[in-house]
Amino acid sequence: MSTTRQIVCGSCGRVNRLPVERAAEGARCGACHQPMFTGHPIEVDEEAFSRHVANNDIPVLVDVWAPWCGPCRAMAPMFERAAQQLDPKVRLLKLNSDNAPSVSSRFNISGIPTLLLMRGGREIARQAGAMDARSIVAWTEAGLTRSERDHP
Ligand SMILES: [Zn+2]
């Protein structure tokens, strides 16, 4: 069993190895010295999205949105609130689909907002349409429970 886990820094993108017993809340990046978790979602481009999905040992929850999308803007503060509850157990990302055509087509995103829940580089759940903060947290935890049961 590994006693460390890989977490991608939200500020500089460096992959950090953190001891599992160390509280992730207090951890700082070894490269840029910023806190590893701030309780806020991280805005990512396609490159940062791929790095987070490939290298995080914790689950990644992605809000695929666009600035012109009313329901996306309405959900933004809900996603922000969900981050306060899910951080640092889950890494929350925001991906602007206007700037992410290849991710949108690879994941076949047909409408926004779409939430993608990823674990170990795989999509384990997705949900289209706006949700409130409580629903986002409950949906994420249900998806993780299901995934851990089926693919421990
Ligand atoms: Zn960093």
Boltz pocket constraint, residues with backbone or C-beta under 6 A from the ligand:
constraints:
  - pocket:
      binder: B
      contacts: [[A, 9], [A, 10], [A, 11], [A, 12], [A, 13], [A, 14], [A, 29], [A, 30], [A, 31], [A, 32], [A, 33], [A, 34]]
      max_distance: 6.0
